[in-house]
Amino acid sequence: EDQKALEAILSLSPKDLTRAVSRYRISMCGPGPVMAMLTATSLLGAKKAALLKYATSGDITGDYEAVVGYASVIIEK
């Protein structure tokens, strides 16, 4: 599920993120603010996004049965 959300974010498409969250029932913190950020960056001329780091809580605890994912993304003109 995280990958689907990240693909939409990296494509700079709030519509794709809305669809992915709905279609795949993605549970993520702050989908609304992320969609707003994608809209704002588009209006400000954003041209590309890159994933800086992705990790999960399982990477720290070693327990991968129920994890929380974390991603950092940079958006540039």
Secondary structure in CASP SS format (residue, H / E / C, confidence):
PFRMAT SS
TARGET T0000
AUTHOR 0000-0000-0000
METHOD secondary structure of the structure
MODEL  1
E C 1.00
D H 1.00
Q H 1.00
K H 1.00
A H 1.00
L H 1.00
E H 1.00
A H 1.00
I H 1.00
L H 1.00
S C 1.00
L C 1.00
S C 1.00
P H 1.00
K H 1.00
D H 1.00
L H 1.00
T H 1.00
R H 1.00
A H 1.00
V H 1.00
S H 1.00
R H 1.00
Y C 1.00
R C 1.00
I C 1.00
S C 1.00
M C 1.00
C C 1.00
G C 1.00
P H 1.00
G H 1.00
P H 1.00
V H 1.00
M H 1.00
A H 1.00
M H 1.00
L H 1.00
T H 1.00
A H 1.00
T H 1.00
S H 1.00
L H 1.00
L C 1.00
G C 1.00
A C 1.00
K C 1.00
K E 1.00
A E 1.00
A E 1.00
L E 1.00
L E 1.00
K E 1.00
Y E 1.00
A E 1.00
T E 1.00
S H 1.00
G H 1.00
D H 1.00
I H 1.00
T H 1.00
G C 1.00
D C 1.00
Y C 1.00
E C 1.00
A C 1.00
V C 1.00
V C 1.00
G E 1.00
Y E 1.00
A E 1.00
S E 1.00
V E 1.00
I E 1.00
I E 1.00
E E 1.00
K C 1.00
END
